[in-house]
């Protein structure tokens, strides 16, 4: 901490072998610095080992800029470095920059990234010879835990019973010796044998003694055994599959848990799953199991997890083709993962081209067939997947192709889309942040699709008739498809198994007539007349804008009541808007198809339904979540004496979740107005 407080030492380098706890120590230093208020701002990035230099710089710049709230506008790394350098030097602020997992440095390393010389730099590395040209640098070597601290850690993870049982105590000491004082090794093996009998402890000792493979990249002998033992000790094949699935992401990646859901369901890794929600719950359970074994770690990003790079090296070895071929345990569904080099070879992609260098790719096979292919653009260089992409991957069940940024025009996937017709087993298709000029009708021929995401494809203008064929589709993600104007009539209603529809910032001119209920159409017509009358006094632009807003809300409500709350909230929070229509919007929604309704932070909303409602109006509603509504008094206000039996009108017979919070004026479900 003294090195951080002073100005004489910069950069500060925490160095040591993999799994020794460098990243944890850096995190503790960061928290202490924040507690003492040593710096005005903090930013950090994790360095990837094996990426192309340009791609590596881009990723580091993106991560540093993200923590600073800086949107980088430049496409070339030198322009982006200039933007970052200017931001880090403005207002003479004291800024701590943290770089995790740095492998090598050049004299221009910091300049190329965009790190200003006035920043304090904290680095972790397995190397001791970084920044040799900087006289003010100082290494802080880290070593394995002393025996006393190691014993405290194993008691914490394995349980204090290792001291009360003399026989277990003796074996635990031997097991601890095999861990070499490495925290990652002690934690993984300790949780694997927690509360177990002496027989399990002796088996752990035996497995650790013999589990010392040679030439496992990035792994020292004291680490491999404990991690492999922890993996073998997982009682669930699904947990093992989820663990190996994480190998498809690059080293040091923050893994989106939802990606594990969509990939795992597409691969059929989970048994007895009947819905997306069940699949999501299963993955959440598996992730918690893996985190409890230290095989996965928490991320500082919500809904993400991480895999320690040393753990990943072991996982990659377990999922390697060489390892799988040596297994003779009779397991049919054996997973193995190909790294980028092997995947590029699989696709006959010319190596060392700019297109190949700007791409991260990996693939996963089960029972000898390639069933998952991941292609992700990691730099601004144009990425053009080869036409031979599916030559050896016709058995794919999961395909992901994603661009660098939303709005990027450097990933053209026309050739890929035209080749999709050969995919007869595809379950999950994600074509995200991509550009295409061709018709997407071919996607509608993929009748086995269960999950489809076209998120961020801003060139998408129409969902064609062929999408009616996707009768098994459970999830459709059209977020940020802001040029989508036409959804062919009958497409949405043909998706009879659809459970989740995401469409934030999409559908600017979606025609609603063929999708709406009679009540919706009549209310829109009435609204048009009322707004036209108001427009004669306030101006045509006012009438047109207001009508457009309400059409947009109704369109959203017809197909996905769950999402309408977010957009409706924006309208109600606008102080310049009138409240006269805000209490009437829900009357015309087709709530009979609603699974979930969530409305929050709409500060001007006083009621949700007004006037007469049909009998059993909400009988299909499964969840109702109302929060942060300071003006809300009732869910339903009516002045009709004929609807005095409110229980028959609002009948929550399917409701399984009800959450009411922060409703200071709320007095009841219904209210009969006097007059």
C-alpha positions as CSV (number, residue, x, y, z in Angstrom):
1,X,0.0,0.0,0.0
2,X,2.9,2.3,0.6
3,X,3.9,2.0,-3.0
4,X,0.4,3.1,-4.0
5,X,0.4,6.1,-1.7
6,X,3.8,7.4,-2.9
7,X,5.0,8.7,-6.3
8,X,8.4,7.0,-6.4
9,X,7.2,3.6,-7.6
10,X,5.4,3.1,-10.9
11,X,4.5,0.5,-12.1
12,X,3.8,-1.9,-9.3
13,X,4.1,-5.5,-10.4
14,X,2.6,-8.4,-8.5
15,X,4.3,-11.5,-9.9
16,X,4.2,-15.2,-9.3
17,X,3.1,-18.5,-10.7
18,X,-0.4,-19.3,-12.0
19,X,-2.9,-20.0,-9.2
20,X,-0.8,-18.3,-6.5
21,X,-3.5,-15.6,-5.9
22,X,-2.2,-12.6,-7.8
23,X,-5.6,-11.5,-9.1
24,X,-7.1,-11.9,-5.6
25,X,-4.3,-9.8,-4.1
26,X,-4.8,-7.1,-6.7
27,X,-8.5,-7.0,-5.9
28,X,-7.7,-6.7,-2.2
29,X,-5.3,-3.8,-2.9
30,X,-8.0,-2.1,-5.0
31,X,-10.6,-2.4,-2.3
32,X,-8.2,-1.0,0.3
33,X,-7.3,1.9,-2.0
34,X,-10.9,2.8,-2.5
35,X,-11.5,2.6,1.2
36,X,-8.7,5.1,1.8
37,X,-9.7,7.3,-1.1
38,X,-6.3,7.2,-2.7
39,X,-7.5,7.9,-6.2
40,X,-10.2,9.8,-8.0
41,X,-11.0,7.1,-10.5
42,X,-10.2,3.4,-11.1
43,X,-10.1,1.4,-14.3
44,X,-8.9,-2.1,-15.2
45,X,-8.5,-4.7,-17.9
46,X,-7.5,-8.3,-18.3
47,X,-4.9,-9.0,-20.9
48,X,-5.5,-12.1,-23.2
49,X,-2.4,-14.1,-23.8
50,X,-2.7,-15.5,-27.3
51,X,-4.6,-12.9,-29.3
52,X,-3.3,-10.9,-32.3
53,X,-1.7,-7.7,-31.1
54,X,-4.2,-5.4,-32.7
55,X,-7.1,-7.4,-31.4
56,X,-5.5,-7.6,-27.9
57,X,-5.1,-3.8,-27.9
58,X,-8.7,-3.2,-28.9
59,X,-10.0,-5.5,-26.2
60,X,-7.9,-3.8,-23.5
61,X,-8.9,-0.3,-24.7
62,X,-12.6,-1.3,-24.6
63,X,-12.4,-2.6,-21.1
64,X,-10.5,0.4,-19.7
65,X,-12.8,2.8,-21.5
66,X,-15.9,0.9,-20.2
67,X,-14.9,1.5,-16.5
68,X,-14.3,5.2,-17.3
69,X,-17.7,5.6,-19.1
70,X,-15.9,6.6,-22.3
71,X,-17.4,5.5,-25.6
72,X,-14.5,5.0,-28.0
73,X,-15.3,6.4,-31.5
74,X,-12.2,5.5,-33.3
75,X,-11.8,2.3,-35.3
76,X,-8.0,2.1,-35.5
77,X,-6.1,1.3,-32.3
78,X,-3.9,4.4,-32.5
79,X,-7.0,6.7,-32.7
80,X,-8.6,4.9,-29.8
81,X,-5.4,5.1,-27.8
82,X,-5.4,8.9,-28.3
83,X,-9.0,9.1,-27.0
84,X,-8.2,7.0,-24.0
85,X,-5.0,9.0,-23.2
86,X,-6.9,12.3,-23.3
87,X,-9.5,11.0,-21.0
88,X,-7.0,9.7,-18.5
89,X,-5.1,13.0,-18.4
90,X,-8.0,15.4,-18.1
91,X,-8.6,17.5,-15.0
92,X,-5.3,16.2,-13.5
93,X,-7.2,13.4,-11.7
94,X,-5.4,10.7,-9.8
95,X,-6.3,7.5,-11.6
96,X,-5.3,3.9,-10.8
97,X,-5.0,1.6,-13.9
98,X,-4.9,-2.1,-13.2
99,X,-3.8,-4.6,-15.8
100,X,-4.3,-8.3,-14.9
101,X,-2.4,-11.2,-16.5
102,X,0.2,-9.2,-18.5
103,X,2.6,-11.6,-20.3
104,X,5.0,-9.5,-22.1
105,X,5.6,-5.8,-22.7
106,X,7.4,-3.7,-25.3
107,X,8.8,-0.2,-24.9
108,X,5.6,1.2,-26.4
109,X,3.2,-1.1,-24.6
110,X,1.5,1.6,-22.5
111,X,1.5,4.2,-25.3
112,X,-0.1,1.8,-27.7
113,X,-2.9,1.1,-25.3
114,X,-3.4,4.7,-24.4
115,X,-2.3,4.8,-20.8
116,X,-1.1,8.2,-19.7
117,X,2.2,8.4,-17.9
118,X,0.5,10.3,-15.1
119,X,-1.5,7.3,-14.0
120,X,-0.5,4.9,-11.3
121,X,-0.2,1.4,-12.8
122,X,-0.8,-1.9,-10.9
123,X,0.0,-5.1,-12.8
124,X,-0.2,-8.8,-12.2
125,X,2.0,-11.2,-14.2
126,X,3.7,-14.6,-14.2
127,X,6.9,-12.8,-15.4
128,X,9.4,-10.7,-13.4
129,X,11.0,-8.9,-16.3
130,X,8.2,-6.6,-17.4
131,X,8.8,-2.8,-18.0
132,X,12.6,-3.3,-17.8
133,X,13.0,0.2,-19.4
134,X,11.3,1.9,-16.5
135,X,13.6,2.6,-13.5
136,X,10.6,3.3,-11.2
137,X,9.1,-0.1,-11.5
138,X,9.1,-2.5,-8.6
139,X,8.3,-6.2,-8.4
140,X,6.3,-7.7,-5.5
141,X,6.8,-11.5,-5.8
142,X,4.1,-13.8,-4.4
143,X,4.8,-17.3,-3.2
144,X,2.8,-20.3,-2.0
145,X,1.0,-20.0,1.3
146,X,3.1,-20.8,4.4
147,X,2.1,-24.1,6.1
148,X,0.1,-22.3,8.8
149,X,-1.9,-20.2,6.4
150,X,-2.4,-23.2,4.0
151,X,-3.8,-25.2,6.9
152,X,-6.2,-22.4,7.8
153,X,-7.5,-22.3,4.2
154,X,-8.0,-26.0,4.0
155,X,-10.0,-25.9,7.3
156,X,-12.1,-23.1,5.9
157,X,-12.9,-25.1,2.7
158,X,-12.9,-28.7,3.9
159,X,-14.4,-28.0,7.4
160,X,-13.0,-27.9,10.9
161,X,-13.6,-31.7,11.4
162,X,-10.2,-32.3,9.8
163,X,-8.7,-31.4,13.2
164,X,-11.2,-33.3,15.4
165,X,-10.7,-36.7,13.6
166,X,-7.1,-37.8,14.1
167,X,-7.2,-40.2,11.1
168,X,-8.6,-37.6,8.7
169,X,-6.1,-35.1,10.1
170,X,-3.1,-37.2,9.0
171,X,-4.4,-37.7,5.5
172,X,-5.5,-34.0,5.2
173,X,-1.9,-33.0,5.9
174,X,-0.7,-35.3,3.0
175,X,-3.3,-33.9,0.7
176,X,-2.3,-30.4,1.6
177,X,1.3,-31.2,0.8
178,X,0.2,-32.2,-2.8
179,X,-1.3,-28.8,-3.2
180,X,2.0,-27.0,-3.0
181,X,0.7,-24.1,-1.0
182,X,-1.3,-22.8,-4.0
183,X,-4.7,-21.3,-3.0
184,X,-6.5,-22.4,-6.1
185,X,-5.4,-26.0,-5.5
186,X,-6.2,-26.0,-1.8
187,X,-9.7,-24.4,-2.4
188,X,-10.8,-26.8,-5.1
189,X,-9.7,-30.0,-3.4
190,X,-10.9,-28.8,0.0
191,X,-14.5,-28.2,-1.2
192,X,-14.5,-31.5,-3.0
193,X,-13.8,-33.5,0.1
194,X,-15.7,-31.4,2.6
195,X,-17.6,-33.5,5.1
196,X,-16.5,-36.8,3.5
197,X,-15.4,-40.0,5.1
198,X,-11.8,-41.1,5.6
199,X,-12.1,-43.3,2.5
200,X,-12.8,-40.3,0.3
201,X,-9.8,-38.5,1.8
202,X,-7.5,-41.4,1.1
203,X,-8.8,-41.7,-2.4
204,X,-8.1,-37.9,-2.8
205,X,-4.5,-38.5,-1.7
206,X,-4.1,-41.3,-4.1
207,X,-5.6,-39.4,-7.1
208,X,-3.4,-36.4,-6.4
209,X,-0.3,-38.4,-6.2
210,X,-0.9,-40.0,-9.6
211,X,-2.4,-37.0,-11.4
212,X,0.8,-35.4,-12.6
213,X,0.6,-35.2,-16.4
214,X,3.4,-33.8,-18.4
215,X,3.1,-31.0,-20.9
216,X,-0.3,-29.5,-19.9
217,X,0.1,-26.0,-21.1
218,X,-0.1,-23.3,-18.4
219,X,-0.4,-25.8,-15.6
220,X,2.1,-26.8,-12.9
221,X,2.0,-30.2,-11.4
222,X,0.6,-29.1,-8.0
223,X,-2.4,-27.5,-9.6
224,X,-3.5,-30.1,-12.1
225,X,-4.3,-32.9,-9.6
226,X,-6.6,-30.9,-7.3
227,X,-8.6,-29.3,-10.1
228,X,-8.9,-32.6,-11.9
229,X,-9.9,-34.3,-8.7
230,X,-12.5,-31.6,-8.0
231,X,-13.9,-32.1,-11.5
232,X,-14.1,-35.9,-11.1
233,X,-15.8,-35.5,-7.7
234,X,-18.8,-33.6,-9.3
235,X,-21.7,-35.9,-8.7
236,X,-23.7,-34.5,-11.7
237,X,-22.8,-35.2,-15.4
238,X,-24.6,-31.9,-16.1
239,X,-22.3,-30.0,-13.9
240,X,-19.3,-31.6,-15.6
241,X,-20.8,-30.7,-19.0
242,X,-21.4,-27.1,-17.9
243,X,-17.8,-26.8,-16.7
244,X,-16.4,-28.1,-20.0
245,X,-18.8,-25.8,-21.9
246,X,-17.0,-22.9,-20.4
247,X,-13.9,-23.9,-22.3
248,X,-15.3,-22.5,-25.5
249,X,-14.8,-19.0,-24.3
250,X,-11.4,-17.3,-24.5
251,X,-9.0,-17.2,-21.5
252,X,-9.9,-14.6,-18.8
253,X,-13.3,-14.1,-20.4
254,X,-16.3,-12.8,-18.4
255,X,-18.8,-15.5,-19.3
256,X,-22.5,-14.5,-19.8
257,X,-24.6,-17.0,-17.8
258,X,-27.4,-16.6,-20.3
259,X,-24.9,-17.9,-23.0
260,X,-24.5,-21.1,-21.0
261,X,-28.3,-21.4,-21.0
262,X,-28.8,-20.9,-24.7
263,X,-25.9,-23.2,-25.6
264,X,-26.6,-25.9,-23.1
265,X,-30.2,-26.1,-24.2
266,X,-29.2,-26.2,-27.8
267,X,-26.8,-29.0,-27.2
268,X,-29.3,-31.0,-25.1
269,X,-27.0,-31.1,-22.1
270,X,-29.8,-30.9,-19.5
271,X,-32.4,-33.6,-18.9
272,X,-36.2,-33.1,-18.2
273,X,-36.3,-29.4,-19.2
274,X,-39.6,-28.3,-20.6
275,X,-39.1,-24.5,-20.8
276,X,-36.6,-21.7,-21.0
277,X,-37.3,-20.8,-17.4
278,X,-36.5,-24.3,-16.2
279,X,-33.3,-24.3,-18.3
280,X,-32.3,-21.0,-16.8
281,X,-33.0,-22.3,-13.3
282,X,-31.0,-25.5,-14.0
283,X,-27.9,-23.5,-15.2
284,X,-28.1,-21.2,-12.2
285,X,-28.0,-24.3,-10.0
286,X,-25.0,-25.8,-11.9
287,X,-23.1,-22.5,-11.8
288,X,-23.6,-22.3,-8.0
289,X,-22.2,-25.9,-7.7
290,X,-19.2,-25.0,-9.8
291,X,-18.6,-21.8,-7.9
292,X,-18.8,-23.6,-4.6
293,X,-15.9,-25.8,-5.9
294,X,-13.9,-22.8,-7.1
295,X,-14.2,-24.2,-10.6
296,X,-15.9,-20.9,-11.5
297,X,-15.5,-17.5,-9.9
298,X,-17.7,-14.5,-9.5
299,X,-17.4,-11.7,-12.0
300,X,-17.6,-8.0,-11.2
301,X,-20.2,-7.8,-13.9
302,X,-23.8,-8.8,-13.0
303,X,-25.0,-12.0,-14.6
304,X,-21.5,-13.1,-15.5
305,X,-19.0,-15.6,-14.2
306,X,-15.3,-16.2,-14.7
307,X,-13.0,-19.2,-14.9
308,X,-9.5,-18.9,-13.5
309,X,-7.0,-19.2,-16.3
310,X,-5.2,-22.1,-14.6
311,X,-8.5,-23.9,-14.1
312,X,-9.3,-23.3,-17.7
313,X,-6.0,-24.9,-18.8
314,X,-7.0,-28.0,-16.9
315,X,-10.5,-27.9,-18.3
316,X,-9.1,-27.6,-21.8
317,X,-6.9,-30.6,-21.2
318,X,-9.9,-32.6,-19.9
319,X,-11.9,-31.6,-22.9
320,X,-9.0,-32.2,-25.4
321,X,-9.4,-34.8,-28.1
322,X,-6.2,-36.5,-26.9
323,X,-7.6,-36.9,-23.3
324,X,-11.0,-38.0,-24.5
325,X,-9.5,-40.7,-26.7
326,X,-7.6,-42.2,-23.7
327,X,-10.9,-42.6,-21.8
328,X,-12.3,-46.1,-21.7
329,X,-15.1,-45.6,-19.2
330,X,-17.9,-46.4,-21.6
331,X,-19.4,-42.9,-21.5
332,X,-21.0,-42.3,-24.9
333,X,-21.5,-38.5,-24.7
334,X,-17.9,-37.4,-24.4
335,X,-17.3,-33.6,-24.9
336,X,-14.1,-32.3,-26.4
337,X,-13.3,-28.7,-27.4
338,X,-11.2,-27.4,-30.2
339,X,-9.1,-24.3,-29.8
340,X,-8.9,-21.6,-32.4
341,X,-6.1,-23.2,-34.4
342,X,-8.0,-26.5,-34.7
343,X,-11.3,-24.8,-35.4
344,X,-9.7,-22.7,-38.2
345,X,-8.4,-25.9,-39.7
346,X,-11.8,-27.5,-39.4
347,X,-13.3,-24.7,-41.5
348,X,-10.4,-24.6,-44.0
349,X,-10.0,-20.9,-43.1
350,X,-6.7,-19.5,-44.5
351,X,-4.5,-18.7,-41.5
352,X,-2.7,-15.3,-40.9
353,X,-5.3,-13.4,-43.0
354,X,-6.7,-10.2,-41.4
355,X,-10.1,-11.8,-41.4
356,X,-8.8,-14.8,-39.4
357,X,-6.7,-12.6,-37.1
358,X,-9.7,-10.5,-36.1
359,X,-11.7,-13.5,-35.1
360,X,-11.9,-15.6,-32.0
361,X,-13.3,-19.0,-32.7
362,X,-13.8,-22.4,-31.0
363,X,-15.8,-25.5,-31.5
364,X,-17.2,-28.3,-29.4
365,X,-17.8,-31.9,-30.4
366,X,-19.9,-34.6,-28.7
367,X,-19.5,-38.2,-29.6
368,X,-17.2,-37.3,-32.5
369,X,-19.6,-34.8,-34.2
370,X,-19.0,-31.1,-34.2
371,X,-22.1,-29.7,-32.6
372,X,-21.1,-26.1,-31.5
373,X,-19.3,-23.4,-33.5
374,X,-18.5,-20.0,-32.0
375,X,-17.2,-17.2,-34.2
376,X,-16.7,-13.8,-32.6
377,X,-15.1,-10.7,-34.2
378,X,-12.6,-9.1,-31.8
379,X,-11.3,-6.2,-33.9
380,X,-12.4,-3.7,-36.5
381,X,-10.8,-5.7,-39.4
382,X,-13.4,-7.0,-41.9
383,X,-14.4,-10.6,-41.0
384,X,-15.5,-12.8,-43.8
385,X,-16.1,-16.4,-42.8
386,X,-15.0,-18.8,-45.6
387,X,-17.7,-20.4,-47.8
388,X,-16.4,-23.8,-46.6
389,X,-17.5,-23.0,-43.1
390,X,-20.1,-25.9,-42.9
391,X,-18.1,-28.4,-44.9
392,X,-17.4,-30.5,-41.9
393,X,-19.9,-29.2,-39.5
394,X,-23.3,-30.2,-40.9
395,X,-24.3,-31.8,-37.6
396,X,-24.1,-28.5,-35.8
397,X,-26.7,-27.9,-33.1
398,X,-25.4,-24.5,-31.9
399,X,-24.0,-21.7,-34.2
400,X,-23.0,-18.3,-33.0
401,X,-21.6,-15.5,-35.3
402,X,-21.2,-12.1,-33.6
403,X,-19.7,-8.8,-34.7
404,X,-17.4,-6.5,-32.9
405,X,-19.9,-3.7,-32.1
406,X,-23.6,-2.9,-32.8
407,X,-23.7,-1.0,-36.0
408,X,-20.4,-2.5,-37.3
409,X,-20.4,-3.1,-41.0
410,X,-17.3,-5.1,-41.0
411,X,-18.9,-8.5,-40.6
412,X,-20.8,-9.5,-43.7
413,X,-22.5,-12.9,-43.3
414,X,-24.4,-13.2,-46.6
415,X,-22.3,-16.3,-47.6
416,X,-22.9,-17.9,-44.2
417,X,-26.7,-17.3,-44.3
418,X,-27.0,-18.8,-47.8
419,X,-25.3,-21.9,-46.5
420,X,-27.5,-22.5,-43.5
421,X,-29.9,-24.7,-45.5
422,X,-27.6,-27.7,-44.8
423,X,-28.1,-27.4,-41.1
424,X,-30.8,-29.9,-40.3
425,X,-30.2,-30.3,-36.6
426,X,-29.6,-26.7,-35.6
427,X,-31.2,-25.8,-32.2
428,X,-29.6,-22.5,-31.3
429,X,-28.7,-19.9,-33.9
430,X,-27.2,-16.5,-32.9
431,X,-26.3,-14.1,-35.7
432,X,-25.6,-10.9,-33.7
433,X,-24.2,-7.4,-34.5
434,X,-23.8,-8.6,-38.2
435,X,-24.4,-6.9,-41.5
436,X,-26.2,-8.7,-44.4
437,X,-27.8,-7.6,-47.6
438,X,-29.5,-10.9,-48.5
439,X,-32.9,-12.2,-47.7
440,X,-33.1,-14.1,-44.4
441,X,-35.9,-16.5,-45.6
442,X,-33.4,-19.4,-45.3
443,X,-33.6,-19.1,-41.5
444,X,-37.2,-20.0,-41.7
445,X,-36.3,-23.3,-43.2
446,X,-34.4,-24.4,-40.0
447,X,-37.5,-26.1,-38.6
448,X,-35.6,-27.6,-35.6
449,X,-34.6,-24.1,-34.2
450,X,-35.5,-23.7,-30.6
451,X,-33.5,-20.4,-29.9
452,X,-33.0,-17.7,-32.5
453,X,-31.2,-14.4,-31.8
454,X,-30.7,-11.6,-34.4
455,X,-29.8,-9.1,-31.8
456,X,-28.1,-5.9,-33.1
457,X,-28.5,-6.8,-36.8
458,X,-29.5,-3.3,-37.8
459,X,-29.7,-4.2,-41.5
460,X,-32.7,-6.5,-40.8
461,X,-35.8,-5.0,-42.3
462,X,-38.3,-7.8,-42.5
463,X,-39.2,-11.1,-40.9
464,X,-40.5,-13.1,-43.9
465,X,-43.3,-15.6,-44.2
466,X,-40.9,-18.6,-43.9
467,X,-40.5,-17.8,-40.2
468,X,-44.0,-19.3,-39.8
469,X,-42.2,-22.7,-40.1
470,X,-40.4,-22.2,-36.8
471,X,-43.1,-23.9,-34.8
472,X,-40.6,-25.2,-32.2
473,X,-39.1,-21.8,-31.4
474,X,-39.0,-21.0,-27.7
475,X,-37.0,-17.8,-27.7
476,X,-36.7,-15.0,-30.3
477,X,-34.4,-12.1,-29.6
478,X,-34.7,-9.1,-31.9
479,X,-33.2,-6.5,-29.6
480,X,-31.6,-3.5,-31.3
481,X,-33.0,-4.4,-34.7
482,X,-34.0,-0.8,-35.2
483,X,-34.6,-1.0,-38.9
484,X,-37.0,-3.8,-38.7
485,X,-40.3,-2.5,-40.1
486,X,-42.2,-5.5,-41.4
487,X,-43.3,-8.7,-39.7
488,X,-45.3,-10.7,-42.1
489,X,-48.9,-11.2,-40.9
490,X,-49.3,-14.4,-38.9
491,X,-45.6,-14.9,-38.2
492,X,-45.7,-14.3,-34.4
493,X,-49.0,-16.2,-34.0
494,X,-47.5,-19.2,-35.8
495,X,-44.7,-19.5,-33.2
496,X,-47.0,-21.6,-31.1
497,X,-44.3,-22.7,-28.6
498,X,-42.7,-19.2,-28.2
499,X,-42.0,-18.4,-24.5
500,X,-39.7,-15.4,-24.7
501,X,-39.7,-12.5,-27.1
502,X,-37.0,-9.7,-26.8
503,X,-37.4,-6.6,-28.9
504,X,-36.1,-3.5,-27.1
505,X,-35.3,-0.7,-29.6
506,X,-36.9,-2.6,-32.5
507,X,-40.1,-2.3,-34.7
508,X,-40.3,1.4,-35.6
509,X,-43.2,0.9,-38.0
510,X,-44.7,-2.4,-37.1
511,X,-48.3,-2.7,-38.4
512,X,-50.5,-3.9,-35.6
513,X,-53.9,-4.5,-37.3
514,X,-53.5,-8.3,-37.9
515,X,-52.0,-8.9,-34.5
516,X,-54.3,-6.9,-32.2
517,X,-57.5,-7.9,-30.5
518,X,-60.8,-6.2,-31.4
519,X,-60.5,-4.1,-28.2
520,X,-57.0,-2.9,-29.2
521,X,-58.1,-1.8,-32.7
522,X,-61.2,0.0,-31.4
523,X,-59.1,1.8,-28.8
524,X,-56.5,2.8,-31.4
525,X,-59.2,4.2,-33.6
526,X,-60.7,6.2,-30.7
527,X,-57.3,7.5,-29.8
528,X,-56.7,8.6,-33.4
529,X,-59.9,10.7,-33.2
530,X,-59.0,12.2,-29.8
531,X,-55.5,13.0,-30.8
532,X,-56.6,14.5,-34.1
533,X,-58.9,16.8,-32.1
534,X,-56.1,17.7,-29.7
535,X,-53.8,18.2,-32.6
536,X,-56.0,20.9,-34.1
537,X,-55.3,23.0,-31.0
538,X,-51.7,21.9,-30.2
539,X,-50.4,21.2,-33.6
540,X,-50.3,18.2,-36.0
541,X,-46.9,17.2,-34.8
542,X,-48.2,16.8,-31.2
543,X,-51.1,14.6,-32.3
544,X,-48.9,12.4,-34.6
545,X,-46.2,11.9,-32.0
546,X,-48.6,11.0,-29.2
547,X,-50.5,8.6,-31.4
548,X,-47.3,7.0,-32.6
549,X,-46.2,6.5,-29.0
550,X,-49.4,4.7,-28.0
551,X,-49.4,2.6,-31.1
552,X,-45.9,1.5,-30.2
553,X,-46.9,0.6,-26.7
554,X,-49.9,-1.4,-27.8
555,X,-47.8,-3.3,-30.4
556,X,-45.4,-4.2,-27.7
557,X,-48.1,-5.2,-25.3
558,X,-49.9,-7.5,-27.8
559,X,-46.9,-9.8,-28.2
560,X,-45.0,-9.4,-24.9
561,X,-46.7,-7.9,-21.9
562,X,-43.5,-8.6,-19.9
563,X,-41.6,-6.0,-21.8
564,X,-44.1,-3.2,-22.1
565,X,-43.5,-1.9,-18.6
566,X,-40.0,-0.7,-19.4
567,X,-41.1,1.3,-22.4
568,X,-44.3,2.5,-20.7
569,X,-42.2,3.7,-17.8
570,X,-40.3,6.2,-20.0
571,X,-43.6,7.8,-21.1
572,X,-44.9,8.1,-17.6
573,X,-41.7,9.6,-16.2
574,X,-41.7,12.4,-18.8
575,X,-42.8,15.5,-16.8
576,X,-44.1,17.2,-19.9
577,X,-46.6,14.4,-20.8
578,X,-50.2,14.5,-19.7
579,X,-51.6,11.7,-17.5
580,X,-55.0,11.4,-19.2
581,X,-54.1,8.5,-21.3
582,X,-51.6,6.9,-19.0
583,X,-54.3,5.3,-16.9
584,X,-56.1,3.8,-19.9
585,X,-53.3,2.2,-21.9
586,X,-53.8,-1.4,-20.5
587,X,-57.5,-1.7,-21.2
588,X,-56.9,-2.8,-24.8
589,X,-53.9,-5.1,-24.3
590,X,-54.4,-8.8,-25.0
591,X,-53.6,-9.8,-21.4
592,X,-55.1,-13.3,-22.1
593,X,-51.8,-14.4,-23.6
594,X,-49.7,-12.7,-20.9
595,X,-47.2,-14.8,-18.9
596,X,-45.6,-11.9,-17.0
597,X,-46.4,-8.3,-16.3
598,X,-43.8,-6.1,-14.7
599,X,-44.2,-2.3,-14.2
600,X,-41.8,-0.3,-12.2
601,X,-40.6,3.3,-11.6
602,X,-43.5,4.9,-13.4
603,X,-43.9,7.8,-11.0
604,X,-47.1,9.3,-12.4
605,X,-49.1,6.1,-12.8
606,X,-52.3,6.1,-10.6
607,X,-54.1,3.1,-11.9
608,X,-53.5,0.3,-14.4
609,X,-57.0,-0.6,-15.6
610,X,-59.9,1.8,-15.9
611,X,-63.6,1.1,-16.7
612,X,-65.3,-2.1,-17.6
613,X,-63.3,-5.2,-18.2
614,X,-64.2,-8.6,-19.7
615,X,-64.8,-11.5,-17.3
616,X,-61.7,-13.5,-16.4
617,X,-59.5,-10.8,-17.9
618,X,-56.3,-11.8,-16.2
619,X,-56.9,-15.5,-15.7
620,X,-53.8,-16.5,-17.7
621,X,-51.4,-14.1,-15.9
622,X,-48.7,-16.0,-14.1
623,X,-46.7,-13.2,-12.5
624,X,-47.4,-9.6,-11.6
625,X,-44.6,-7.4,-10.4
626,X,-45.4,-3.8,-9.4
627,X,-42.7,-1.7,-7.8
628,X,-41.6,1.9,-7.4
629,X,-45.0,3.4,-8.3
630,X,-45.5,6.3,-5.8
631,X,-48.9,7.4,-7.3
632,X,-50.5,4.0,-7.7
633,X,-53.7,3.6,-5.6
634,X,-55.4,0.6,-7.3
635,X,-54.8,-1.9,-10.0
636,X,-58.4,-1.4,-11.3
637,X,-60.7,1.6,-11.0
638,X,-64.3,1.3,-12.3
639,X,-67.4,3.4,-11.9
640,X,-69.6,0.6,-13.2
641,X,-72.1,-0.8,-10.6
642,X,-72.8,-3.7,-12.9
643,X,-69.3,-5.1,-12.3
644,X,-69.6,-5.2,-8.5
645,X,-68.4,-8.8,-8.3
646,X,-64.8,-8.0,-8.8
647,X,-63.5,-11.5,-8.1
648,X,-65.2,-12.8,-11.3
649,X,-63.6,-10.0,-13.4
650,X,-60.1,-10.0,-12.0
651,X,-59.4,-13.7,-11.3
652,X,-55.7,-14.5,-10.8
653,X,-56.3,-18.2,-11.1
654,X,-52.9,-18.8,-12.8
655,X,-50.9,-16.4,-10.7
656,X,-47.8,-18.0,-9.1
657,X,-45.8,-14.9,-8.3
658,X,-47.0,-11.5,-6.9
659,X,-44.6,-8.8,-5.9
660,X,-45.8,-5.4,-4.6
661,X,-43.1,-3.1,-3.3
662,X,-42.5,0.6,-2.8
663,X,-46.2,1.5,-3.4
664,X,-46.8,4.1,-0.7
665,X,-50.4,5.1,-1.8
666,X,-51.6,1.6,-2.8
667,X,-54.8,0.6,-1.0
668,X,-56.2,-2.3,-2.9
669,X,-56.8,-4.3,-6.1
670,X,-60.1,-2.7,-7.1
671,X,-61.9,0.5,-6.4
672,X,-65.5,1.4,-7.4
673,X,-65.6,5.1,-8.1
674,X,-68.6,7.1,-6.9
675,X,-70.7,9.1,-9.2
